[in-house]
Amino acid sequence: LDLADLLSVETAAKTISDKYPEINVLLNNAGVMAPPSKLETSQKLELQFGTNHVGHHMLTRLLLPNLKDNSRIVTVASEAHRSPSKDIQWQPE
């Protein structure tokens, strides 16, 4: 599964759906943080946003029919937001 390629997400969702008709837990774990340069997904989205948000969203949407009524969807991310750069300007000057 390559979350940066929505065709890969679609293929993986089909494979998962076929193999697991009922899913109890879907765990989405963020996968890209601070690429060293401006990189893009196969569909030309910014890499971090496309992978960590759009890819997970599409996978979840495609697997919804397999989730049972009491299933859980868990999406986690890093703790990077707890240590912001001192260079961030929080208030307009």
PyMOL Python script that loads the backbone (N, CA, C, O; Angstrom):
from pymol import cmd

cmd.read_pdbstr("""\
ATOM      1  N   LEU A   1       0.847  -1.181   0.000  1.00  0.00           N
ATOM      2  CA  LEU A   1       0.000   0.000   0.000  1.00  0.00           C
ATOM      3  C   LEU A   1       0.885   1.233   0.000  1.00  0.00           C
ATOM      4  O   LEU A   1       1.730   1.408   0.877  1.00  0.00           O
ATOM      5  N   ASP A   2       0.682   2.078  -0.985  1.00  0.00           N
ATOM      6  CA  ASP A   2       1.377   3.363  -1.061  1.00  0.00           C
ATOM      7  C   ASP A   2       0.324   4.454  -0.897  1.00  0.00           C
ATOM      8  O   ASP A   2      -0.409   4.762  -1.837  1.00  0.00           O
ATOM      9  N   LEU A   3       0.251   5.033   0.294  1.00  0.00           N
ATOM     10  CA  LEU A   3      -0.771   6.042   0.573  1.00  0.00           C
ATOM     11  C   LEU A   3      -0.575   7.319  -0.236  1.00  0.00           C
ATOM     12  O   LEU A   3      -1.471   8.163  -0.275  1.00  0.00           O
ATOM     13  N   ALA A   4       0.562   7.476  -0.871  1.00  0.00           N
ATOM     14  CA  ALA A   4       0.823   8.643  -1.715  1.00  0.00           C
ATOM     15  C   ALA A   4       0.331   8.429  -3.148  1.00  0.00           C
ATOM     16  O   ALA A   4       0.507   9.295  -4.005  1.00  0.00           O
ATOM     17  N   ASP A   5      -0.278   7.286  -3.401  1.00  0.00           N
ATOM     18  CA  ASP A   5      -0.796   6.966  -4.734  1.00  0.00           C
ATOM     19  C   ASP A   5      -2.214   6.440  -4.570  1.00  0.00           C
ATOM     20  O   ASP A   5      -2.406   5.329  -4.077  1.00  0.00           O
ATOM     21  N   LEU A   6      -3.206   7.219  -4.975  1.00  0.00           N
ATOM     22  CA  LEU A   6      -4.597   6.840  -4.751  1.00  0.00           C
ATOM     23  C   LEU A   6      -5.003   5.592  -5.533  1.00  0.00           C
ATOM     24  O   LEU A   6      -5.949   4.908  -5.141  1.00  0.00           O
ATOM     25  N   LEU A   7      -4.318   5.283  -6.621  1.00  0.00           N
ATOM     26  CA  LEU A   7      -4.579   4.025  -7.326  1.00  0.00           C
ATOM     27  C   LEU A   7      -4.134   2.839  -6.476  1.00  0.00           C
ATOM     28  O   LEU A   7      -4.799   1.804  -6.451  1.00  0.00           O
ATOM     29  N   SER A   8      -3.016   2.992  -5.785  1.00  0.00           N
ATOM     30  CA  SER A   8      -2.543   1.962  -4.861  1.00  0.00           C
ATOM     31  C   SER A   8      -3.514   1.803  -3.695  1.00  0.00           C
ATOM     32  O   SER A   8      -3.776   0.685  -3.251  1.00  0.00           O
ATOM     33  N   VAL A   9      -4.044   2.911  -3.201  1.00  0.00           N
ATOM     34  CA  VAL A   9      -5.021   2.866  -2.109  1.00  0.00           C
ATOM     35  C   VAL A   9      -6.263   2.099  -2.557  1.00  0.00           C
ATOM     36  O   VAL A   9      -6.784   1.265  -1.817  1.00  0.00           O
ATOM     37  N   GLU A  10      -6.728   2.382  -3.757  1.00  0.00           N
ATOM     38  CA  GLU A  10      -7.908   1.706  -4.288  1.00  0.00           C
ATOM     39  C   GLU A  10      -7.667   0.203  -4.435  1.00  0.00           C
ATOM     40  O   GLU A  10      -8.524  -0.603  -4.074  1.00  0.00           O
ATOM     41  N   THR A  11      -6.515  -0.168  -4.957  1.00  0.00           N
ATOM     42  CA  THR A  11      -6.169  -1.582  -5.117  1.00  0.00           C
ATOM     43  C   THR A  11      -6.068  -2.281  -3.766  1.00  0.00           C
ATOM     44  O   THR A  11      -6.569  -3.393  -3.598  1.00  0.00           O
ATOM     45  N   ALA A  12      -5.421  -1.630  -2.809  1.00  0.00           N
ATOM     46  CA  ALA A  12      -5.273  -2.210  -1.472  1.00  0.00           C
ATOM     47  C   ALA A  12      -6.629  -2.373  -0.797  1.00  0.00           C
ATOM     48  O   ALA A  12      -6.889  -3.398  -0.167  1.00  0.00           O
ATOM     49  N   ALA A  13      -7.490  -1.376  -0.923  1.00  0.00           N
ATOM     50  CA  ALA A  13      -8.819  -1.453  -0.311  1.00  0.00           C
ATOM     51  C   ALA A  13      -9.607  -2.625  -0.886  1.00  0.00           C
ATOM     52  O   ALA A  13     -10.306  -3.323  -0.151  1.00  0.00           O
ATOM     53  N   LYS A  14      -9.499  -2.842  -2.182  1.00  0.00           N
ATOM     54  CA  LYS A  14     -10.183  -3.977  -2.824  1.00  0.00           C
ATOM     55  C   LYS A  14      -9.638  -5.294  -2.288  1.00  0.00           C
ATOM     56  O   LYS A  14     -10.404  -6.202  -1.968  1.00  0.00           O
ATOM     57  N   THR A  15      -8.323  -5.398  -2.190  1.00  0.00           N
ATOM     58  CA  THR A  15      -7.694  -6.616  -1.674  1.00  0.00           C
ATOM     59  C   THR A  15      -8.113  -6.880  -0.226  1.00  0.00           C
ATOM     60  O   THR A  15      -8.458  -8.005   0.134  1.00  0.00           O
ATOM     61  N   ILE A  16      -8.079  -5.841   0.588  1.00  0.00           N
ATOM     62  CA  ILE A  16      -8.469  -5.962   1.995  1.00  0.00           C
ATOM     63  C   ILE A  16      -9.945  -6.340   2.101  1.00  0.00           C
ATOM     64  O   ILE A  16     -10.310  -7.219   2.881  1.00  0.00           O
ATOM     65  N   SER A  17     -10.786  -5.677   1.319  1.00  0.00           N
ATOM     66  CA  SER A  17     -12.225  -5.962   1.346  1.00  0.00           C
ATOM     67  C   SER A  17     -12.525  -7.407   0.990  1.00  0.00           C
ATOM     68  O   SER A  17     -13.362  -8.053   1.620  1.00  0.00           O
ATOM     69  N   ASP A  18     -11.836  -7.904  -0.022  1.00  0.00           N
ATOM     70  CA  ASP A  18     -12.052  -9.289  -0.448  1.00  0.00           C
ATOM     71  C   ASP A  18     -11.590 -10.285   0.616  1.00  0.00           C
ATOM     72  O   ASP A  18     -12.244 -11.302   0.848  1.00  0.00           O
ATOM     73  N   LYS A  19     -10.469  -9.991   1.256  1.00  0.00           N
ATOM     74  CA  LYS A  19      -9.899 -10.915   2.237  1.00  0.00           C
ATOM     75  C   LYS A  19     -10.594 -10.825   3.598  1.00  0.00           C
ATOM     76  O   LYS A  19     -10.724 -11.827   4.301  1.00  0.00           O
ATOM     77  N   TYR A  20     -11.035  -9.625   3.964  1.00  0.00           N
ATOM     78  CA  TYR A  20     -11.653  -9.390   5.277  1.00  0.00           C
ATOM     79  C   TYR A  20     -13.024  -8.738   5.097  1.00  0.00           C
ATOM     80  O   TYR A  20     -13.129  -7.513   5.147  1.00  0.00           O
ATOM     81  N   PRO A  21     -14.068  -9.529   4.891  1.00  0.00           N
ATOM     82  CA  PRO A  21     -15.392  -8.951   4.670  1.00  0.00           C
ATOM     83  C   PRO A  21     -15.937  -8.184   5.880  1.00  0.00           C
ATOM     84  O   PRO A  21     -16.799  -7.319   5.733  1.00  0.00           O
ATOM     85  N   GLU A  22     -15.430  -8.506   7.076  1.00  0.00           N
ATOM     86  CA  GLU A  22     -15.815  -7.762   8.275  1.00  0.00           C
ATOM     87  C   GLU A  22     -14.558  -7.278   8.982  1.00  0.00           C
ATOM     88  O   GLU A  22     -13.675  -8.070   9.311  1.00  0.00           O
ATOM     89  N   ILE A  23     -14.488  -5.990   9.210  1.00  0.00           N
ATOM     90  CA  ILE A  23     -13.325  -5.381   9.864  1.00  0.00           C
ATOM     91  C   ILE A  23     -13.764  -4.829  11.215  1.00  0.00           C
ATOM     92  O   ILE A  23     -14.743  -4.089  11.302  1.00  0.00           O
ATOM     93  N   ASN A  24     -13.039  -5.192  12.263  1.00  0.00           N
ATOM     94  CA  ASN A  24     -13.360  -4.707  13.611  1.00  0.00           C
ATOM     95  C   ASN A  24     -12.664  -3.390  13.932  1.00  0.00           C
ATOM     96  O   ASN A  24     -13.254  -2.504  14.551  1.00  0.00           O
ATOM     97  N   VAL A  25     -11.398  -3.264  13.506  1.00  0.00           N
ATOM     98  CA  VAL A  25     -10.612  -2.068  13.813  1.00  0.00           C
ATOM     99  C   VAL A  25      -9.835  -1.652  12.569  1.00  0.00           C
ATOM    100  O   VAL A  25      -9.191  -2.476  11.920  1.00  0.00           O
ATOM    101  N   LEU A  26      -9.905  -0.374  12.250  1.00  0.00           N
ATOM    102  CA  LEU A  26      -9.075   0.200  11.196  1.00  0.00           C
ATOM    103  C   LEU A  26      -8.192   1.246  11.850  1.00  0.00           C
ATOM    104  O   LEU A  26      -8.690   2.220  12.414  1.00  0.00           O
ATOM    105  N   LEU A  27      -6.898   1.052  11.779  1.00  0.00           N
ATOM    106  CA  LEU A  27      -5.934   1.969  12.394  1.00  0.00           C
ATOM    107  C   LEU A  27      -5.172   2.701  11.295  1.00  0.00           C
ATOM    108  O   LEU A  27      -4.413   2.090  10.543  1.00  0.00           O
ATOM    109  N   ASN A  28      -5.375   3.998  11.207  1.00  0.00           N
ATOM    110  CA  ASN A  28      -4.656   4.848  10.255  1.00  0.00           C
ATOM    111  C   ASN A  28      -3.521   5.530  11.004  1.00  0.00           C
ATOM    112  O   ASN A  28      -3.750   6.275  11.956  1.00  0.00           O
ATOM    113  N   ASN A  29      -2.303   5.269  10.568  1.00  0.00           N
ATOM    114  CA  ASN A  29      -1.131   5.843  11.230  1.00  0.00           C
ATOM    115  C   ASN A  29      -0.400   6.746  10.244  1.00  0.00           C
ATOM    116  O   ASN A  29       0.009   6.301   9.172  1.00  0.00           O
ATOM    117  N   ALA A  30      -0.237   8.015  10.608  1.00  0.00           N
ATOM    118  CA  ALA A  30       0.440   8.973   9.726  1.00  0.00           C
ATOM    119  C   ALA A  30       1.791   8.426   9.287  1.00  0.00           C
ATOM    120  O   ALA A  30       2.462   7.733  10.050  1.00  0.00           O
ATOM    121  N   GLY A  31       2.189   8.737   8.059  1.00  0.00           N
ATOM    122  CA  GLY A  31       3.380   8.115   7.526  1.00  0.00           C
ATOM    123  C   GLY A  31       4.478   9.038   7.030  1.00  0.00           C
ATOM    124  O   GLY A  31       5.602   8.578   6.830  1.00  0.00           O
ATOM    125  N   VAL A  32       4.206  10.312   6.823  1.00  0.00           N
ATOM    126  CA  VAL A  32       5.219  11.224   6.287  1.00  0.00           C
ATOM    127  C   VAL A  32       5.274  12.460   7.177  1.00  0.00           C
ATOM    128  O   VAL A  32       4.243  13.006   7.570  1.00  0.00           O
ATOM    129  N   MET A  33       6.500  12.894   7.487  1.00  0.00           N
ATOM    130  CA  MET A  33       6.644  14.119   8.278  1.00  0.00           C
ATOM    131  C   MET A  33       7.810  14.939   7.751  1.00  0.00           C
ATOM    132  O   MET A  33       8.935  14.450   7.647  1.00  0.00           O
ATOM    133  N   ALA A  34       7.531  16.165   7.428  1.00  0.00           N
ATOM    134  CA  ALA A  34       8.543  17.142   7.023  1.00  0.00           C
ATOM    135  C   ALA A  34       9.475  16.649   5.920  1.00  0.00           C
ATOM    136  O   ALA A  34      10.674  16.493   6.147  1.00  0.00           O
ATOM    137  N   PRO A  35       8.932  16.403   4.727  1.00  0.00           N
ATOM    138  CA  PRO A  35       9.818  16.033   3.618  1.00  0.00           C
ATOM    139  C   PRO A  35      10.883  17.115   3.418  1.00  0.00           C
ATOM    140  O   PRO A  35      10.601  18.293   3.637  1.00  0.00           O
ATOM    141  N   PRO A  36      12.086  16.745   3.011  1.00  0.00           N
ATOM    142  CA  PRO A  36      13.186  17.709   2.899  1.00  0.00           C
ATOM    143  C   PRO A  36      13.018  18.740   1.783  1.00  0.00           C
ATOM    144  O   PRO A  36      13.690  19.771   1.768  1.00  0.00           O
ATOM    145  N   SER A  37      12.111  18.445   0.853  1.00  0.00           N
ATOM    146  CA  SER A  37      11.855  19.391  -0.235  1.00  0.00           C
ATOM    147  C   SER A  37      10.394  19.252  -0.643  1.00  0.00           C
ATOM    148  O   SER A  37       9.684  18.383  -0.136  1.00  0.00           O
ATOM    149  N   LYS A  38       9.946  20.106  -1.556  1.00  0.00           N
ATOM    150  CA  LYS A  38       8.556  20.028  -2.000  1.00  0.00           C
ATOM    151  C   LYS A  38       8.388  18.787  -2.872  1.00  0.00           C
ATOM    152  O   LYS A  38       8.826  18.747  -4.022  1.00  0.00           O
ATOM    153  N   LEU A  39       7.750  17.789  -2.297  1.00  0.00           N
ATOM    154  CA  LEU A  39       7.479  16.550  -3.016  1.00  0.00           C
ATOM    155  C   LEU A  39       5.986  16.404  -3.190  1.00  0.00           C
ATOM    156  O   LEU A  39       5.204  16.959  -2.417  1.00  0.00           O
ATOM    157  N   GLU A  40       5.584  15.650  -4.213  1.00  0.00           N
ATOM    158  CA  GLU A  40       4.167  15.480  -4.506  1.00  0.00           C
ATOM    159  C   GLU A  40       3.794  14.004  -4.590  1.00  0.00           C
ATOM    160  O   GLU A  40       4.640  13.141  -4.824  1.00  0.00           O
ATOM    161  N   THR A  41       2.513  13.741  -4.394  1.00  0.00           N
ATOM    162  CA  THR A  41       1.987  12.397  -4.575  1.00  0.00           C
ATOM    163  C   THR A  41       1.840  12.130  -6.071  1.00  0.00           C
ATOM    164  O   THR A  41       2.098  13.010  -6.892  1.00  0.00           O
ATOM    165  N   SER A  42       1.431  10.929  -6.414  1.00  0.00           N
ATOM    166  CA  SER A  42       1.188  10.588  -7.823  1.00  0.00           C
ATOM    167  C   SER A  42       0.099  11.456  -8.434  1.00  0.00           C
ATOM    168  O   SER A  42       0.082  11.685  -9.644  1.00  0.00           O
ATOM    169  N   GLN A  43      -0.811  11.940  -7.591  1.00  0.00           N
ATOM    170  CA  GLN A  43      -1.900  12.787  -8.079  1.00  0.00           C
ATOM    171  C   GLN A  43      -1.591  14.282  -7.906  1.00  0.00           C
ATOM    172  O   GLN A  43      -2.495  15.113  -7.999  1.00  0.00           O
ATOM    173  N   LYS A  44      -0.344  14.621  -7.660  1.00  0.00           N
ATOM    174  CA  LYS A  44       0.139  16.006  -7.595  1.00  0.00           C
ATOM    175  C   LYS A  44      -0.314  16.777  -6.361  1.00  0.00           C
ATOM    176  O   LYS A  44      -0.393  18.005  -6.392  1.00  0.00           O
ATOM    177  N   LEU A  45      -0.611  16.067  -5.277  1.00  0.00           N
ATOM    178  CA  LEU A  45      -0.889  16.726  -4.001  1.00  0.00           C
ATOM    179  C   LEU A  45       0.413  16.858  -3.240  1.00  0.00           C
ATOM    180  O   LEU A  45       1.342  16.081  -3.462  1.00  0.00           O
ATOM    181  N   GLU A  46       0.494  17.829  -2.346  1.00  0.00           N
ATOM    182  CA  GLU A  46       1.682  17.945  -1.496  1.00  0.00           C
ATOM    183  C   GLU A  46       1.813  16.627  -0.734  1.00  0.00           C
ATOM    184  O   GLU A  46       0.824  16.119  -0.206  1.00  0.00           O
ATOM    185  N   LEU A  47       3.027  16.067  -0.673  1.00  0.00           N
ATOM    186  CA  LEU A  47       3.249  14.709  -0.194  1.00  0.00           C
ATOM    187  C   LEU A  47       2.726  14.440   1.212  1.00  0.00           C
ATOM    188  O   LEU A  47       2.037  13.443   1.428  1.00  0.00           O
ATOM    189  N   GLN A  48       3.035  15.302   2.165  1.00  0.00           N
ATOM    190  CA  GLN A  48       2.626  15.043   3.546  1.00  0.00           C
ATOM    191  C   GLN A  48       1.099  15.070   3.670  1.00  0.00           C
ATOM    192  O   GLN A  48       0.516  14.179   4.288  1.00  0.00           O
ATOM    193  N   PHE A  49       0.454  16.070   3.094  1.00  0.00           N
ATOM    194  CA  PHE A  49      -1.003  16.164   3.137  1.00  0.00           C
ATOM    195  C   PHE A  49      -1.652  14.997   2.387  1.00  0.00           C
ATOM    196  O   PHE A  49      -2.595  14.378   2.879  1.00  0.00           O
ATOM    197  N   GLY A  50      -1.138  14.711   1.205  1.00  0.00           N
ATOM    198  CA  GLY A  50      -1.710  13.642   0.389  1.00  0.00           C
ATOM    199  C   GLY A  50      -1.595  12.279   1.036  1.00  0.00           C
ATOM    200  O   GLY A  50      -2.522  11.473   0.960  1.00  0.00           O
ATOM    201  N   THR A  51      -0.462  12.012   1.676  1.00  0.00           N
ATOM    202  CA  THR A  51      -0.236  10.716   2.320  1.00  0.00           C
ATOM    203  C   THR A  51      -0.994  10.606   3.636  1.00  0.00           C
ATOM    204  O   THR A  51      -1.756   9.661   3.842  1.00  0.00           O
ATOM    205  N   ASN A  52      -0.787  11.560   4.515  1.00  0.00           N
ATOM    206  CA  ASN A  52      -1.301  11.454   5.880  1.00  0.00           C
ATOM    207  C   ASN A  52      -2.794  11.745   6.008  1.00  0.00           C
ATOM    208  O   ASN A  52      -3.431  11.301   6.963  1.00  0.00           O
ATOM    209  N   HIS A  53      -3.356  12.484   5.058  1.00  0.00           N
ATOM    210  CA  HIS A  53      -4.769  12.847   5.167  1.00  0.00           C
ATOM    211  C   HIS A  53      -5.600  12.268   4.028  1.00  0.00           C
ATOM    212  O   HIS A  53      -6.537  11.507   4.272  1.00  0.00           O
ATOM    213  N   VAL A  54      -5.272  12.617   2.798  1.00  0.00           N
ATOM    214  CA  VAL A  54      -6.090  12.179   1.665  1.00  0.00           C
ATOM    215  C   VAL A  54      -6.019  10.655   1.489  1.00  0.00           C
ATOM    216  O   VAL A  54      -7.044  10.007   1.281  1.00  0.00           O
ATOM    217  N   GLY A  55      -4.822  10.091   1.573  1.00  0.00           N
ATOM    218  CA  GLY A  55      -4.676   8.639   1.432  1.00  0.00           C
ATOM    219  C   GLY A  55      -5.451   7.877   2.486  1.00  0.00           C
ATOM    220  O   GLY A  55      -6.152   6.915   2.171  1.00  0.00           O
ATOM    221  N   HIS A  56      -5.329   8.300   3.745  1.00  0.00           N
ATOM    222  CA  HIS A  56      -6.062   7.643   4.829  1.00  0.00           C
ATOM    223  C   HIS A  56      -7.571   7.831   4.681  1.00  0.00           C
ATOM    224  O   HIS A  56      -8.348   6.909   4.929  1.00  0.00           O
ATOM    225  N   HIS A  57      -7.975   9.038   4.275  1.00  0.00           N
ATOM    226  CA  HIS A  57      -9.406   9.304   4.092  1.00  0.00           C
ATOM    227  C   HIS A  57      -9.991   8.380   3.023  1.00  0.00           C
ATOM    228  O   HIS A  57     -11.050   7.787   3.226  1.00  0.00           O
ATOM    229  N   MET A  58      -9.302   8.259   1.888  1.00  0.00           N
ATOM    230  CA  MET A  58      -9.806   7.418   0.807  1.00  0.00           C
ATOM    231  C   MET A  58      -9.850   5.950   1.244  1.00  0.00           C
ATOM    232  O   MET A  58     -10.826   5.250   0.972  1.00  0.00           O
ATOM    233  N   LEU A  59      -8.802   5.489   1.914  1.00  0.00           N
ATOM    234  CA  LEU A  59      -8.780   4.101   2.383  1.00  0.00           C
ATOM    235  C   LEU A  59      -9.962   3.846   3.327  1.00  0.00           C
ATOM    236  O   LEU A  59     -10.659   2.839   3.203  1.00  0.00           O
ATOM    237  N   THR A  60     -10.173   4.758   4.257  1.00  0.00           N
ATOM    238  CA  THR A  60     -11.271   4.610   5.208  1.00  0.00           C
ATOM    239  C   THR A  60     -12.615   4.595   4.489  1.00  0.00           C
ATOM    240  O   THR A  60     -13.457   3.742   4.768  1.00  0.00           O
ATOM    241  N   ARG A  61     -12.823   5.531   3.568  1.00  0.00           N
ATOM    242  CA  ARG A  61     -14.099   5.589   2.822  1.00  0.00           C
ATOM    243  C   ARG A  61     -14.355   4.301   2.052  1.00  0.00           C
ATOM    244  O   ARG A  61     -15.479   3.801   2.021  1.00  0.00           O
ATOM    245  N   LEU A  62     -13.299   3.761   1.425  1.00  0.00           N
ATOM    246  CA  LEU A  62     -13.465   2.540   0.635  1.00  0.00           C
ATOM    247  C   LEU A  62     -13.719   1.304   1.500  1.00  0.00           C
ATOM    248  O   LEU A  62     -14.336   0.339   1.048  1.00  0.00           O
ATOM    249  N   LEU A  63     -13.244   1.341   2.738  1.00  0.00           N
ATOM    250  CA  LEU A  63     -13.434   0.187   3.632  1.00  0.00           C
ATOM    251  C   LEU A  63     -14.682   0.305   4.507  1.00  0.00           C
ATOM    252  O   LEU A  63     -15.001  -0.639   5.231  1.00  0.00           O
ATOM    253  N   LEU A  64     -15.388   1.413   4.466  1.00  0.00           N
ATOM    254  CA  LEU A  64     -16.579   1.593   5.302  1.00  0.00           C
ATOM    255  C   LEU A  64     -17.595   0.452   5.168  1.00  0.00           C
ATOM    256  O   LEU A  64     -18.161   0.030   6.177  1.00  0.00           O
ATOM    257  N   PRO A  65     -17.843  -0.056   3.966  1.00  0.00           N
ATOM    258  CA  PRO A  65     -18.814  -1.151   3.864  1.00  0.00           C
ATOM    259  C   PRO A  65     -18.393  -2.417   4.637  1.00  0.00           C
ATOM    260  O   PRO A  65     -19.244  -3.242   4.967  1.00  0.00           O
ATOM    261  N   ASN A  66     -17.128  -2.572   4.918  1.00  0.00           N
ATOM    262  CA  ASN A  66     -16.638  -3.758   5.629  1.00  0.00           C
ATOM    263  C   ASN A  66     -16.638  -3.574   7.144  1.00  0.00           C
ATOM    264  O   ASN A  66     -16.467  -4.542   7.886  1.00  0.00           O
ATOM    265  N   LEU A  67     -16.825  -2.358   7.600  1.00  0.00           N
ATOM    266  CA  LEU A  67     -16.808  -2.103   9.044  1.00  0.00           C
ATOM    267  C   LEU A  67     -18.145  -2.492   9.655  1.00  0.00           C
ATOM    268  O   LEU A  67     -19.205  -2.112   9.157  1.00  0.00           O
ATOM    269  N   LYS A  68     -18.080  -3.251  10.736  1.00  0.00           N
ATOM    270  CA  LYS A  68     -19.280  -3.666  11.438  1.00  0.00           C
ATOM    271  C   LYS A  68     -19.829  -2.481  12.239  1.00  0.00           C
ATOM    272  O   LYS A  68     -19.147  -1.472  12.413  1.00  0.00           O
ATOM    273  N   ASP A  69     -21.058  -2.613  12.721  1.00  0.00           N
ATOM    274  CA  ASP A  69     -21.697  -1.523  13.465  1.00  0.00           C
ATOM    275  C   ASP A  69     -20.896  -1.068  14.678  1.00  0.00           C
ATOM    276  O   ASP A  69     -20.912   0.115  15.019  1.00  0.00           O
ATOM    277  N   ASN A  70     -20.202  -1.983  15.327  1.00  0.00           N
ATOM    278  CA  ASN A  70     -19.438  -1.632  16.527  1.00  0.00           C
ATOM    279  C   ASN A  70     -17.939  -1.532  16.255  1.00  0.00           C
ATOM    280  O   ASN A  70     -17.136  -1.602  17.185  1.00  0.00           O
ATOM    281  N   SER A  71     -17.560  -1.370  14.997  1.00  0.00           N
ATOM    282  CA  SER A  71     -16.143  -1.241  14.635  1.00  0.00           C
ATOM    283  C   SER A  71     -15.586   0.091  15.096  1.00  0.00           C
ATOM    284  O   SER A  71     -16.327   1.030  15.388  1.00  0.00           O
ATOM    285  N   ARG A  72     -14.272   0.153  15.154  1.00  0.00           N
ATOM    286  CA  ARG A  72     -13.579   1.382  15.539  1.00  0.00           C
ATOM    287  C   ARG A  72     -12.651   1.818  14.409  1.00  0.00           C
ATOM    288  O   ARG A  72     -11.980   0.996  13.785  1.00  0.00           O
ATOM    289  N   ILE A  73     -12.626   3.126  14.160  1.00  0.00           N
ATOM    290  CA  ILE A  73     -11.654   3.727  13.253  1.00  0.00           C
ATOM    291  C   ILE A  73     -10.782   4.624  14.119  1.00  0.00           C
ATOM    292  O   ILE A  73     -11.277   5.542  14.773  1.00  0.00           O
ATOM    293  N   VAL A  74      -9.486   4.351  14.120  1.00  0.00           N
ATOM    294  CA  VAL A  74      -8.543   5.121  14.931  1.00  0.00           C
ATOM    295  C   VAL A  74      -7.547   5.770  13.978  1.00  0.00           C
ATOM    296  O   VAL A  74      -6.922   5.085  13.168  1.00  0.00           O
ATOM    297  N   THR A  75      -7.399   7.080  14.073  1.00  0.00           N
ATOM    298  CA  THR A  75      -6.417   7.795  13.263  1.00  0.00           C
ATOM    299  C   THR A  75      -5.456   8.491  14.215  1.00  0.00           C
ATOM    300  O   THR A  75      -5.869   9.273  15.071  1.00  0.00           O
ATOM    301  N   VAL A  76      -4.183   8.201  14.058  1.00  0.00           N
ATOM    302  CA  VAL A  76      -3.171   8.788  14.930  1.00  0.00           C
ATOM    303  C   VAL A  76      -2.177   9.589  14.106  1.00  0.00           C
ATOM    304  O   VAL A  76      -2.034   9.387  12.900  1.00  0.00           O
ATOM    305  N   ALA A  77      -1.504  10.490  14.775  1.00  0.00           N
ATOM    306  CA  ALA A  77      -0.492  11.329  14.133  1.00  0.00           C
ATOM    307  C   ALA A  77       0.677  11.481  15.099  1.00  0.00           C
ATOM    308  O   ALA A  77       0.647  10.950  16.209  1.00  0.00           O
ATOM    309  N   SER A  78       1.682  12.191  14.681  1.00  0.00           N
ATOM    310  CA  SER A  78       2.848  12.380  15.540  1.00  0.00           C
ATOM    311  C   SER A  78       2.554  13.395  16.636  1.00  0.00           C
ATOM    312  O   SER A  78       1.483  14.000  16.672  1.00  0.00           O
ATOM    313  N   GLU A  79       3.499  13.566  17.505  1.00  0.00           N
ATOM    314  CA  GLU A  79       3.390  14.563  18.571  1.00  0.00           C
ATOM    315  C   GLU A  79       4.196  15.817  18.213  1.00  0.00           C
ATOM    316  O   GLU A  79       4.512  16.617  19.095  1.00  0.00           O
ATOM    317  N   ALA A  80       4.525  15.993  16.958  1.00  0.00           N
ATOM    318  CA  ALA A  80       5.345  17.126  16.532  1.00  0.00           C
ATOM    319  C   ALA A  80       4.693  18.465  16.861  1.00  0.00           C
ATOM    320  O   ALA A  80       5.386  19.464  17.050  1.00  0.00           O
ATOM    321  N   HIS A  81       3.372  18.487  16.930  1.00  0.00           N
ATOM    322  CA  HIS A  81       2.684  19.745  17.236  1.00  0.00           C
ATOM    323  C   HIS A  81       3.015  20.253  18.644  1.00  0.00           C
ATOM    324  O   HIS A  81       2.764  21.418  18.952  1.00  0.00           O
ATOM    325  N   ARG A  82       3.566  19.405  19.486  1.00  0.00           N
ATOM    326  CA  ARG A  82       3.887  19.802  20.861  1.00  0.00           C
ATOM    327  C   ARG A  82       5.196  20.599  20.947  1.00  0.00           C
ATOM    328  O   ARG A  82       5.465  21.237  21.964  1.00  0.00           O
ATOM    329  N   SER A  83       5.991  20.565  19.906  1.00  0.00           N
ATOM    330  CA  SER A  83       7.267  21.293  19.952  1.00  0.00           C
ATOM    331  C   SER A  83       7.434  22.151  18.696  1.00  0.00           C
ATOM    332  O   SER A  83       8.294  21.871  17.862  1.00  0.00           O
ATOM    333  N   PRO A  84       6.609  23.199  18.562  1.00  0.00           N
ATOM    334  CA  PRO A  84       6.696  24.042  17.365  1.00  0.00           C
ATOM    335  C   PRO A  84       8.002  24.830  17.322  1.00  0.00           C
ATOM    336  O   PRO A  84       8.638  25.090  18.343  1.00  0.00           O
ATOM    337  N   SER A  85       8.363  25.185  16.139  1.00  0.00           N
ATOM    338  CA  SER A  85       9.544  26.004  15.940  1.00  0.00           C
ATOM    339  C   SER A  85       9.349  27.373  16.590  1.00  0.00           C
ATOM    340  O   SER A  85       8.241  27.909  16.596  1.00  0.00           O
ATOM    341  N   LYS A  86      10.412  27.929  17.127  1.00  0.00           N
ATOM    342  CA  LYS A  86      10.335  29.272  17.718  1.00  0.00           C
ATOM    343  C   LYS A  86      10.171  30.334  16.636  1.00  0.00           C
ATOM    344  O   LYS A  86       9.882  31.493  16.933  1.00  0.00           O
ATOM    345  N   ASP A  87      10.359  29.928  15.372  1.00  0.00           N
ATOM    346  CA  ASP A  87      10.241  30.873  14.265  1.00  0.00           C
ATOM    347  C   ASP A  87       8.799  31.080  13.810  1.00  0.00           C
ATOM    348  O   ASP A  87       8.539  31.935  12.963  1.00  0.00           O
ATOM    349  N   ILE A  88       7.862  30.314  14.355  1.00  0.00           N
ATOM    350  CA  ILE A  88       6.467  30.460  13.950  1.00  0.00           C
ATOM    351  C   ILE A  88       5.906  31.762  14.518  1.00  0.00           C
ATOM    352  O   ILE A  88       6.036  32.050  15.708  1.00  0.00           O
ATOM    353  N   GLN A  89       5.292  32.522  13.655  1.00  0.00           N
ATOM    354  CA  GLN A  89       4.682  33.785  14.067  1.00  0.00           C
ATOM    355  C   GLN A  89       3.205  33.510  14.344  1.00  0.00           C
ATOM    356  O   GLN A  89       2.425  33.323  13.410  1.00  0.00           O
ATOM    357  N   TRP A  90       2.821  33.485  15.603  1.00  0.00           N
ATOM    358  CA  TRP A  90       1.464  33.140  15.984  1.00  0.00           C
ATOM    359  C   TRP A  90       0.494  34.304  15.842  1.00  0.00           C
ATOM    360  O   TRP A  90      -0.688  34.086  15.577  1.00  0.00           O
ATOM    361  N   GLN A  91       0.959  35.517  16.011  1.00  0.00           N
ATOM    362  CA  GLN A  91       0.099  36.687  15.910  1.00  0.00           C
ATOM    363  C   GLN A  91       0.596  37.575  14.769  1.00  0.00           C
ATOM    364  O   GLN A  91       1.801  37.705  14.558  1.00  0.00           O
ATOM    365  N   PRO A  92      -0.341  38.186  14.033  1.00  0.00           N
ATOM    366  CA  PRO A  92       0.103  39.106  12.979  1.00  0.00           C
ATOM    367  C   PRO A  92       0.813  40.310  13.591  1.00  0.00           C
ATOM    368  O   PRO A  92       0.481  40.756  14.690  1.00  0.00           O
ATOM    369  N   GLU A  93       1.785  40.818  12.865  1.00  0.00           N
ATOM    370  CA  GLU A  93       2.531  41.987  13.364  1.00  0.00           C
ATOM    371  C   GLU A  93       1.817  43.267  13.045  1.00  0.00           C
ATOM    372  O   GLU A  93       2.300  44.346  13.390  1.00  0.00           O
TER     373      GLU A  93
END
""", "prot")
cmd.dss("prot")
cmd.show_as("cartoon", "prot")
cmd.util.cbc("prot")
cmd.orient("prot")
